[in-house]
Amino acid sequence: MLDLKKLDLVTIRNSLRKGDFTSEELVGSYIDRINNSKKLNTYNTLNIENAINLAKESDKRILKKNYRPMEGIPIGIKDLFCTKGVKTTASSKMLENFTPTYESTITEKLFYQGMILIGKLSNDEFAMGSSNETSYLGPVLNPWKKETSDQYLVPGGSSGGSAAAVSASLCPVATATDTGGSIRQPASFTGTVGLKPTYGRCSRWGIVAFASSLDQAGPITKTVADSAAMLTHMAGYDEKDSTSSTAKNENYEEAIGGSLKGKTIGIPHEFERLDISLDIQNNWESAIQWYKDAGVNIKSIKLPHSKYALPAYYIIAPAEASSNLARYDGVKYGSRVEGEVLDDLYKKTRGAGFGEEVKRRIMMGTYVLSAGYYDAYYLKAQKVRRLIHQDFVDAFGSVDAILTPTTPTTAFEIGENVSDPLKMYSNDILTVPVNLAGLPAISIPSGLDKDGIPMGMQLITKHFDENSLFQFGSIIEMSRSDMFQPKDWWMN
């Protein structure tokens, strides 16, 4: 049996080509581990029979030296990406029986490069949540536990299934989406690497929409090198996506390594004044010292409008969500609950099909778009968004990257914040400015807190400068002393 906990994507890719093991052996090992890890509730749907058949085909290609760049490597796909012939539920009762007849652009690209779908991973319902507790199929559990407690922790959200699965070695890599921190926050909570590319870098076509001007696909991986490898094959212009960028795609793996001497990292003055746990503050100081040791200059910067990012986000995102989710009415899309008249059908269908958090955001969004409130809320939030964007543009005039913690706290207990929306929303305070500005950012495991739970540091760079993210990110990976492997307490 392969020791999957020691295998990252780059190691797997090299080992398959050398013949250290076969793709069929690899896929079989992941399937066995998944079947013994059902307690974590990471997968909504498995693709076992097809995955094994595809692995056999990949082994034939590898044997003939006719392999593709990601040949024979299994992958978990967040259950927002449409996969042809495989259920895509968005972790919602509304789509519990939806099987797409088409493939999302991202999954199509990855499968074309030889990757093998092992299953669809849980997420907060329609990506609305910060803990993966809003899924219709139940909460996902974080593979990590506090050393002083046996309580279950949240994996973060909305991409909690993706982060938990990679952390627990139930797949080597996974796709995810980030609207306000939904890749980076769960990555921080689970000790994984989470990349949110520049808005438009990766196609949104075929991904169930939450907030169209904010959503961006990206990978969750074990290492920075794995993240670079994944982006190389996920990125690129897509004519089917009107917001897709024509910016040149690159081999991002080539960016890793090299000297950073003379480069400058910015530390936002406003973020230092936020309510951040002492462990994370100390970890931030350690990360700053690692960069100083690498010859990087440290500079205090100002992002004066960042304090308005959270309220602006929670106006814009629900507004777009209320529009995007209007289609789920039991007629055009989604499960149907019959009613005596059409309005009755709509009410019953949407009442039964959506969970409480989704309903809350639809109501918020409808309110801020309504007559008399559009100018006061939505239009003003869009103006604030532009100011936040300009703050970052100004900052990058004098720094090459910005370093902040990813989250104000480490992972909290299941059920701890679920009844307090405002407390849950505040988890995104360090990540939402990036989405409002459309910038790339990455969360990298940077240490363990006093309870032995992962902490993550966030790096932000200017638009379409993911190369610098990987270059700066490797410093954290090389400098930290902790090993990011949770104990297998969940195994049957």
C-alpha positions as CSV (number, residue, x, y, z in Angstrom):
1,M,0.0,0.0,0.0
2,L,1.3,3.4,-1.0
3,D,1.9,6.0,1.8
4,L,-0.3,8.7,0.3
5,K,0.5,11.2,3.1
6,K,4.0,11.5,1.7
7,L,2.9,12.1,-1.9
8,D,2.4,15.5,-3.3
9,L,1.4,16.2,-7.0
10,V,4.9,16.8,-8.3
11,T,6.3,13.6,-6.6
12,I,3.4,11.6,-8.0
13,R,4.0,13.0,-11.5
14,N,7.6,12.1,-11.4
15,S,7.1,8.7,-9.8
16,L,4.5,7.6,-12.4
17,R,6.8,8.5,-15.2
18,K,9.7,6.5,-13.6
19,G,7.5,3.5,-13.0
20,D,7.7,3.6,-9.2
21,F,4.0,2.7,-9.1
22,T,1.1,2.6,-11.6
23,S,-1.8,5.0,-11.9
24,E,-4.1,2.0,-11.2
25,E,-2.3,1.3,-7.9
26,L,-2.4,5.0,-7.0
27,V,-6.1,5.4,-7.7
28,G,-6.8,2.2,-5.8
29,S,-4.9,3.4,-2.8
30,Y,-6.9,6.7,-2.7
31,I,-10.2,4.9,-3.1
32,D,-9.3,2.6,-0.1
33,R,-8.3,5.6,2.0
34,I,-11.5,7.4,1.0
35,N,-13.7,4.4,1.9
36,N,-12.0,4.3,5.4
37,S,-12.4,8.1,5.9
38,K,-16.2,8.6,5.5
39,K,-16.4,10.2,8.9
40,L,-14.9,13.4,7.4
41,N,-17.7,13.6,4.9
42,T,-15.5,15.2,2.2
43,Y,-17.0,13.6,-0.9
44,N,-20.6,14.1,-2.1
45,T,-20.2,11.7,-5.1
46,L,-17.5,9.1,-6.0
47,N,-16.4,8.2,-9.5
48,I,-14.7,4.9,-8.6
49,E,-15.4,2.5,-11.6
50,N,-14.6,5.2,-14.2
51,A,-11.5,6.3,-12.3
52,I,-10.1,2.8,-12.3
53,N,-10.7,2.4,-16.0
54,L,-9.1,5.7,-16.8
55,A,-6.1,4.8,-14.6
56,K,-5.6,1.6,-16.7
57,E,-5.7,3.7,-19.9
58,S,-3.1,6.2,-18.4
59,D,-0.8,3.3,-17.5
60,K,-0.8,2.2,-21.1
61,R,0.1,5.7,-22.2
62,I,2.9,5.9,-19.6
63,L,4.3,2.5,-20.7
64,K,4.4,3.8,-24.3
65,K,6.0,7.1,-23.2
66,N,3.0,8.8,-24.7
67,Y,1.9,10.5,-21.5
68,R,0.3,13.9,-21.1
69,P,1.6,16.5,-18.6
70,M,-0.7,15.3,-15.7
71,E,-1.2,11.7,-16.9
72,G,-2.7,9.3,-14.4
73,I,-3.0,11.7,-11.5
74,P,-6.3,11.6,-9.5
75,I,-8.0,14.8,-8.6
76,G,-11.0,15.8,-6.4
77,I,-13.4,18.4,-7.9
78,K,-15.4,20.8,-5.9
79,D,-19.1,20.1,-6.4
80,L,-19.6,23.5,-8.1
81,F,-17.8,22.4,-11.3
82,C,-20.1,20.8,-13.8
83,T,-18.8,17.4,-14.8
84,K,-20.3,15.6,-17.8
85,G,-22.2,12.5,-16.7
86,V,-21.3,12.9,-13.0
87,K,-23.7,14.6,-10.5
88,T,-23.1,18.3,-9.7
89,T,-25.2,19.3,-6.7
90,A,-23.6,22.5,-5.3
91,S,-24.2,20.7,-2.0
92,S,-27.8,21.8,-2.2
93,K,-31.2,19.9,-2.2
94,M,-32.1,22.2,-5.1
95,L,-29.6,20.3,-7.4
96,E,-29.5,17.0,-5.7
97,N,-30.4,15.1,-8.9
98,F,-28.6,17.3,-11.4
99,T,-26.3,15.5,-13.8
100,P,-24.7,17.9,-16.4
101,T,-24.5,17.0,-20.0
102,Y,-21.5,19.2,-20.5
103,E,-18.1,19.8,-18.9
104,S,-16.8,23.0,-17.2
105,T,-13.9,24.5,-19.0
106,I,-11.5,24.0,-16.0
107,T,-12.3,20.3,-15.6
108,E,-12.2,19.8,-19.4
109,K,-8.7,21.2,-19.4
110,L,-7.5,19.1,-16.5
111,F,-8.9,15.9,-17.8
112,Y,-7.5,16.6,-21.3
113,Q,-4.0,16.8,-19.6
114,G,-4.5,13.4,-18.2
115,M,-6.0,14.0,-14.7
116,I,-8.5,11.5,-13.4
117,L,-11.7,12.5,-11.5
118,I,-11.9,10.5,-8.3
119,G,-15.0,12.3,-7.0
120,K,-16.9,15.5,-6.3
121,L,-16.1,17.3,-3.1
122,S,-18.4,18.9,-0.6
123,N,-18.8,22.7,-0.2
124,D,-21.0,25.2,1.6
125,E,-24.4,25.2,-0.2
126,F,-23.9,27.3,-3.4
127,A,-20.5,28.3,-1.9
128,M,-22.3,30.4,0.7
129,G,-20.5,29.9,4.0
130,S,-17.2,30.0,5.8
131,S,-17.2,26.7,7.6
132,N,-18.7,24.0,5.2
133,E,-21.6,23.6,7.7
134,T,-24.3,24.7,5.3
135,S,-24.1,21.7,2.9
136,Y,-27.3,19.9,2.4
137,L,-25.4,16.7,2.9
138,G,-24.0,17.7,6.3
139,P,-20.9,19.4,7.6
140,V,-17.3,18.4,6.6
141,L,-14.9,17.7,9.5
142,N,-11.4,19.2,9.6
143,P,-8.8,16.4,9.7
144,W,-7.0,18.4,12.4
145,K,-8.0,18.3,16.1
146,K,-6.7,20.4,19.0
147,E,-4.2,18.6,21.2
148,T,-6.2,19.6,24.2
149,S,-9.7,18.7,23.0
150,D,-11.5,16.0,21.1
151,Q,-14.1,18.3,19.6
152,Y,-14.5,18.4,15.8
153,L,-13.3,21.5,14.0
154,V,-14.6,23.1,10.9
155,P,-12.4,22.9,7.7
156,G,-13.4,26.4,6.6
157,G,-15.5,27.2,3.6
158,S,-16.9,27.3,1.2
159,S,-14.2,24.9,-0.3
160,G,-14.0,22.9,3.0
161,G,-14.4,19.5,1.2
162,S,-11.5,20.3,-1.1
163,A,-9.2,21.5,1.7
164,A,-10.1,18.7,4.1
165,A,-9.6,16.0,1.3
166,V,-6.1,17.3,0.4
167,S,-5.1,17.7,4.0
168,A,-6.3,14.2,4.9
169,S,-4.6,12.8,1.7
170,L,-7.9,11.7,0.2
171,C,-6.7,13.2,-3.1
172,P,-3.4,14.8,-4.0
173,V,-5.0,18.0,-5.3
174,A,-8.4,19.5,-5.7
175,T,-10.2,22.3,-7.5
176,A,-11.9,25.0,-5.5
177,T,-13.5,28.4,-6.0
178,D,-12.9,31.7,-4.1
179,T,-15.5,34.5,-3.9
180,G,-14.4,36.2,-0.7
181,G,-11.7,33.8,0.6
182,S,-13.3,30.4,0.0
183,I,-10.0,28.9,-1.2
184,R,-7.6,30.7,1.1
185,Q,-9.5,30.4,4.4
186,P,-10.1,26.7,4.3
187,A,-6.5,26.2,3.2
188,S,-5.3,28.1,6.3
189,F,-7.6,26.0,8.6
190,T,-6.4,22.7,7.2
191,G,-2.6,23.3,6.6
192,T,-2.8,23.2,2.8
193,V,-1.8,25.7,0.1
194,G,-4.7,27.6,-1.4
195,L,-4.4,29.8,-4.5
196,K,-6.9,32.4,-5.7
197,P,-5.7,33.6,-9.1
198,T,-6.3,37.0,-10.7
199,Y,-9.9,37.4,-11.6
200,G,-10.3,36.3,-15.2
201,R,-7.1,34.1,-15.2
202,C,-9.2,30.9,-15.0
203,S,-12.5,30.4,-16.8
204,R,-15.8,30.5,-14.8
205,W,-17.7,28.7,-17.6
206,G,-19.5,25.6,-16.3
207,I,-19.1,26.6,-12.6
208,V,-22.3,27.1,-10.6
209,A,-22.3,30.9,-10.0
210,F,-22.4,32.6,-6.7
211,A,-21.3,36.2,-7.3
212,S,-20.1,36.5,-10.9
213,S,-17.8,39.6,-10.5
214,L,-16.0,37.9,-7.6
215,D,-15.9,34.1,-8.2
216,Q,-12.6,32.7,-9.3
217,A,-11.5,29.1,-9.7
218,G,-8.2,27.9,-8.2
219,P,-6.4,24.9,-6.7
220,I,-5.9,23.5,-3.2
221,T,-2.6,21.6,-2.9
222,K,0.0,20.3,-0.5
223,T,2.8,22.5,-1.7
224,V,3.6,25.7,-3.5
225,A,5.1,23.8,-6.4
226,D,1.9,21.8,-6.8
227,S,-0.1,25.0,-6.9
228,A,2.1,26.3,-9.7
229,A,1.8,23.1,-11.6
230,M,-2.0,23.2,-11.3
231,L,-2.4,26.8,-12.4
232,T,-0.3,26.1,-15.5
233,H,-3.0,23.8,-16.7
234,M,-6.1,25.6,-15.3
235,A,-5.4,29.1,-16.6
236,G,-6.0,30.4,-20.0
237,Y,-8.5,32.4,-22.1
238,D,-11.9,30.9,-22.7
239,E,-14.2,32.4,-25.4
240,K,-17.2,30.9,-23.6
241,D,-16.5,33.2,-20.6
242,S,-17.0,36.9,-21.3
243,T,-14.9,37.8,-18.2
244,S,-12.0,35.6,-19.2
245,S,-8.6,37.4,-19.6
246,T,-6.5,37.1,-22.7
247,A,-3.3,37.6,-20.6
248,K,-0.6,35.2,-21.6
249,N,-0.4,31.9,-19.7
250,E,2.9,30.6,-18.5
251,N,4.6,27.6,-17.0
252,Y,4.4,28.8,-13.4
253,E,6.6,26.1,-12.0
254,E,9.6,28.0,-13.5
255,A,9.0,30.9,-11.1
256,I,9.9,28.9,-8.0
257,G,13.4,29.5,-6.6
258,G,15.8,32.3,-7.3
259,S,16.9,35.2,-5.1
260,L,14.5,37.7,-3.7
261,K,17.2,40.1,-2.5
262,G,16.2,43.7,-3.1
263,K,12.5,42.9,-3.4
264,T,10.0,44.6,-1.0
265,I,7.1,43.2,1.0
266,G,4.4,45.5,2.3
267,I,2.7,45.1,5.7
268,P,-0.7,46.9,5.8
269,H,-0.9,49.2,8.7
270,E,-4.7,48.8,8.9
271,F,-4.5,45.0,9.2
272,E,-2.1,45.2,12.2
273,R,-4.9,46.9,14.1
274,L,-7.5,44.2,13.6
275,D,-8.6,41.7,16.2
276,I,-6.2,38.9,15.3
277,S,-5.3,36.0,17.7
278,L,-2.0,36.3,19.6
279,D,-0.6,33.1,18.0
280,I,-1.3,34.4,14.5
281,Q,0.2,37.8,15.3
282,N,3.4,36.1,16.5
283,N,3.4,33.9,13.4
284,W,3.1,37.0,11.2
285,E,6.1,38.4,13.0
286,S,8.0,35.2,12.3
287,A,7.1,35.3,8.6
288,I,8.3,38.9,8.4
289,Q,11.7,37.8,9.9
290,W,12.0,34.9,7.4
291,Y,11.7,37.5,4.5
292,K,14.3,39.7,6.2
293,D,16.6,36.8,6.5
294,A,16.1,36.2,2.7
295,G,17.2,39.8,1.9
296,V,13.7,41.1,1.3
297,N,12.9,44.7,2.4
298,I,9.9,45.2,4.7
299,K,7.8,48.3,4.3
300,S,4.7,49.5,6.1
301,I,1.9,50.4,3.7
302,K,-1.6,51.9,3.9
303,L,-4.8,50.4,2.6
304,P,-7.1,53.1,4.0
305,H,-10.4,51.8,2.5
306,S,-9.8,48.2,3.5
307,K,-11.9,48.7,6.6
308,Y,-15.0,49.1,4.4
309,A,-14.2,45.9,2.4
310,L,-16.3,43.5,4.5
311,P,-19.6,45.5,4.4
312,A,-19.1,46.3,0.7
313,Y,-18.5,42.6,0.0
314,Y,-21.7,41.6,1.9
315,I,-23.7,44.0,-0.2
316,I,-22.2,43.1,-3.6
317,A,-22.0,39.4,-3.2
318,P,-25.6,38.8,-2.0
319,A,-26.9,41.2,-4.7
320,E,-25.2,39.1,-7.4
321,A,-26.3,35.9,-5.7
322,S,-29.9,36.9,-5.6
323,S,-29.7,37.5,-9.4
324,N,-27.8,34.3,-10.2
325,L,-30.1,32.1,-8.0
326,A,-33.3,33.5,-9.5
327,R,-33.1,30.8,-12.2
328,Y,-33.7,28.0,-9.6
329,D,-37.5,28.0,-9.6
330,G,-38.5,24.5,-10.4
331,V,-39.3,25.4,-14.0
332,K,-36.0,26.3,-15.6
333,Y,-33.7,24.6,-13.2
334,G,-33.6,22.6,-10.0
335,S,-35.9,20.2,-8.1
336,R,-39.6,21.0,-8.2
337,V,-42.3,21.1,-5.5
338,E,-45.7,21.2,-7.1
339,G,-48.1,24.0,-6.2
340,E,-51.7,24.9,-7.1
341,V,-50.7,28.0,-9.1
342,L,-47.3,29.2,-10.5
343,D,-46.5,31.5,-7.6
344,D,-47.2,28.7,-5.2
345,L,-44.9,26.4,-7.1
346,Y,-42.1,29.0,-7.0
347,K,-42.5,29.5,-3.2
348,K,-42.6,25.9,-2.3
349,T,-39.7,24.9,-4.6
350,R,-37.4,27.6,-3.4
351,G,-38.5,27.2,0.2
352,A,-37.7,23.5,0.2
353,G,-34.7,23.6,-2.1
354,F,-32.5,26.3,-0.4
355,G,-31.0,26.2,3.0
356,E,-31.2,28.9,5.6
357,E,-27.9,30.7,4.7
358,V,-28.7,30.7,1.0
359,K,-32.2,32.2,1.8
360,R,-30.6,34.8,4.0
361,R,-28.2,36.0,1.3
362,I,-30.9,36.0,-1.4
363,M,-33.1,38.2,0.9
364,M,-30.1,40.5,1.6
365,G,-29.3,40.8,-2.1
366,T,-32.9,41.4,-3.1
367,Y,-33.2,44.2,-0.5
368,V,-30.1,46.1,-1.5
369,L,-31.2,46.0,-5.2
370,S,-34.7,47.1,-4.5
371,A,-36.2,50.5,-5.5
372,G,-35.1,53.1,-3.0
373,Y,-32.1,51.2,-1.7
374,Y,-30.0,50.5,-4.8
375,D,-28.3,53.9,-4.7
376,A,-27.9,53.9,-0.9
377,Y,-26.3,50.4,-0.7
378,Y,-25.4,48.6,-3.9
379,L,-24.1,51.7,-5.9
380,K,-22.2,53.0,-2.9
381,A,-20.6,49.6,-2.3
382,Q,-19.4,49.5,-5.9
383,K,-17.8,53.0,-5.4
384,V,-16.1,51.7,-2.3
385,R,-14.9,48.7,-4.3
386,R,-13.2,51.0,-6.7
387,L,-11.4,52.8,-3.9
388,I,-10.2,49.6,-2.4
389,H,-8.8,48.6,-5.9
390,Q,-7.0,51.9,-6.1
391,D,-5.5,51.5,-2.7
392,F,-3.8,48.3,-3.9
393,V,-2.7,49.8,-7.1
394,D,-1.0,52.6,-5.2
395,A,0.6,50.2,-2.7
396,F,2.1,48.1,-5.5
397,G,3.9,51.2,-6.8
398,S,6.4,50.7,-4.0
399,V,6.2,47.0,-3.0
400,D,6.4,43.7,-4.9
401,A,4.0,41.7,-2.6
402,I,1.9,42.2,0.5
403,L,2.0,39.8,3.5
404,T,-0.9,39.3,5.9
405,P,-2.4,36.5,7.9
406,T,-5.0,34.6,6.0
407,T,-7.5,34.5,8.9
408,P,-7.9,36.2,12.2
409,T,-8.2,32.9,14.1
410,T,-7.5,29.2,13.5
411,A,-10.2,26.6,12.9
412,F,-13.2,26.8,15.3
413,E,-15.5,24.0,16.6
414,I,-18.4,22.7,14.6
415,G,-21.5,24.6,15.6
416,E,-19.6,27.3,17.4
417,N,-20.5,30.2,15.1
418,V,-23.2,28.8,12.8
419,S,-26.0,30.7,14.6
420,D,-24.1,34.0,14.5
421,P,-23.9,35.2,10.8
422,L,-22.0,38.3,11.7
423,K,-19.3,36.4,13.5
424,M,-19.1,33.9,10.6
425,Y,-18.8,36.7,8.1
426,S,-16.0,38.4,10.0
427,N,-13.8,35.3,9.3
428,D,-13.4,36.8,5.8
429,I,-12.1,40.2,6.9
430,L,-8.5,39.5,5.7
431,T,-9.4,37.9,2.4
432,V,-12.4,39.8,0.9
433,P,-10.3,43.0,-0.1
434,V,-8.4,40.8,-2.6
435,N,-11.6,39.6,-4.3
436,L,-13.0,43.1,-4.5
437,A,-9.8,44.3,-6.2
438,G,-9.6,41.2,-8.5
439,L,-6.0,40.4,-7.3
440,P,-4.2,37.1,-7.0
441,A,-3.4,35.8,-3.5
442,I,-2.2,32.6,-1.9
443,S,-2.4,31.1,1.6
444,I,0.5,29.0,2.7
445,P,0.8,26.9,5.9
446,S,3.2,28.9,8.2
447,G,3.0,27.3,11.7
448,L,0.9,25.7,14.3
449,D,-0.9,27.5,17.2
450,K,-0.6,26.6,20.9
451,D,-3.3,23.9,20.3
452,G,-1.4,22.3,17.4
453,I,-3.8,23.7,14.7
454,P,-2.5,25.1,11.4
455,M,-2.1,28.8,10.7
456,G,-1.7,30.3,7.2
457,M,0.0,33.4,5.8
458,Q,-1.5,35.2,2.9
459,L,0.6,36.7,0.1
460,I,-0.9,39.2,-2.4
461,T,0.6,40.5,-5.6
462,K,-0.5,42.8,-8.4
463,H,-2.8,41.7,-11.2
464,F,-1.5,38.7,-13.2
465,D,1.7,38.4,-11.2
466,E,1.1,34.9,-9.9
467,N,4.8,34.2,-10.6
468,S,5.7,36.4,-7.7
469,L,3.2,34.6,-5.4
470,F,5.1,31.3,-6.0
471,Q,8.5,32.9,-5.7
472,F,7.7,34.6,-2.4
473,G,5.6,31.7,-1.2
474,S,8.5,29.2,-1.4
475,I,10.3,31.3,1.4
476,I,7.5,30.5,3.9
477,E,7.6,26.8,2.9
478,M,11.3,26.6,3.3
479,S,11.4,28.5,6.6
480,R,8.7,26.9,8.7
481,S,9.6,24.2,11.1
482,D,6.3,22.4,11.6
483,M,5.2,19.3,9.6
484,F,1.7,19.7,8.2
485,Q,0.3,16.2,8.6
486,P,-2.8,15.6,10.7
487,K,-3.1,12.4,12.6
488,D,-5.4,9.7,11.1
489,W,-8.0,9.8,14.0
490,W,-10.9,9.5,11.5
491,M,-9.8,6.2,9.8
492,N,-12.2,3.3,10.2
